[in-house]
Protein backbone atom coordinates (compact mmCIF):
# COMPACT_ATOMS: atom_id res chain seq x y z
CA UNK A 1 0.00 0.00 0.00
CA UNK A 2 2.80 2.42 0.89
CA UNK A 3 4.59 1.63 -2.38
CA UNK A 4 1.44 2.55 -4.32
CA UNK A 5 1.16 5.85 -2.45
CA UNK A 6 4.84 6.60 -3.08
CA UNK A 7 4.38 5.76 -6.76
CA UNK A 8 1.32 7.99 -7.04
CA UNK A 9 3.05 10.88 -5.25
CA UNK A 10 5.99 10.59 -7.63
CA UNK A 11 3.63 10.42 -10.59
CA UNK A 12 1.78 13.55 -9.43
CA UNK A 13 5.07 15.41 -9.00
CA UNK A 14 6.15 14.39 -12.53
CA UNK A 15 2.83 15.51 -13.99
CA UNK A 16 3.05 18.85 -12.18
CA UNK A 17 6.54 19.41 -13.64
CA UNK A 18 5.28 18.59 -17.14
CA UNK A 19 2.30 20.91 -16.69
CA UNK A 20 4.55 23.74 -15.55
CA UNK A 21 6.89 23.27 -18.51
CA UNK A 22 3.92 23.22 -20.91
CA UNK A 23 2.53 26.41 -19.41
CA UNK A 24 5.91 28.08 -19.88
CA UNK A 25 5.99 27.00 -23.54
CA UNK A 26 2.69 28.71 -24.41
CA UNK A 27 3.44 32.02 -26.12
CA UNK A 28 2.14 35.10 -24.36
CA UNK A 29 0.12 36.90 -27.00
CA UNK A 30 -3.06 38.88 -27.23
CA UNK A 31 -4.92 35.79 -28.43
CA UNK A 32 -4.80 34.39 -24.90
CA UNK A 33 -6.05 37.62 -23.32
CA UNK A 34 -9.24 37.81 -21.26
CA UNK A 35 -10.17 41.08 -22.97
CA UNK A 36 -12.41 40.68 -26.02
CA UNK A 37 -11.11 43.90 -27.60
CA UNK A 38 -7.48 42.86 -27.23
CA UNK A 39 -8.21 39.45 -28.78
CA UNK A 40 -10.18 41.06 -31.62
CA UNK A 41 -7.38 43.50 -32.53
CA UNK A 42 -4.79 40.74 -32.27
CA UNK A 43 -6.71 38.55 -34.71
CA UNK A 44 -7.25 41.54 -37.00
CA UNK A 45 -3.51 42.26 -36.97
CA UNK A 46 -2.64 38.65 -37.76
CA UNK A 47 -5.19 38.62 -40.58
CA UNK A 48 -3.84 41.89 -42.00
CA UNK A 49 -0.25 40.65 -41.84
CA UNK A 50 -1.09 37.34 -43.52
CA UNK A 51 -3.06 39.15 -46.22
CA UNK A 52 -0.16 41.45 -46.97
CA UNK A 53 2.29 38.57 -47.08
CA UNK A 54 0.10 36.78 -49.59
CA UNK A 55 -0.82 39.79 -51.74
CA UNK A 56 2.52 41.67 -51.99
CA UNK A 57 3.98 39.27 -54.61
CA UNK A 58 0.79 39.64 -56.68
CA UNK A 59 0.93 43.42 -56.36
CA UNK A 60 4.53 43.36 -57.55
CA UNK A 61 3.63 41.20 -60.55
CA UNK A 62 0.70 43.48 -61.42
CA UNK A 63 2.98 46.51 -61.13
CA UNK A 64 5.64 44.96 -63.38
CA UNK A 65 3.12 43.88 -66.02
CA UNK A 66 1.39 47.24 -65.77
CA UNK A 67 4.65 49.09 -66.33
CA UNK A 68 5.52 46.85 -69.30
CA UNK A 69 2.07 47.37 -70.80
CA UNK A 70 2.21 51.12 -70.17
CA UNK A 71 5.69 51.35 -71.69
CA UNK A 72 4.63 49.40 -74.78
CA UNK A 73 1.45 51.47 -75.09
CA UNK A 74 3.46 54.72 -75.09
CA UNK A 75 5.77 53.48 -77.87
CA UNK A 76 2.91 53.19 -80.39
Order of alpha helices (4+ residues) and beta strands (2+ residues): alpha-alpha
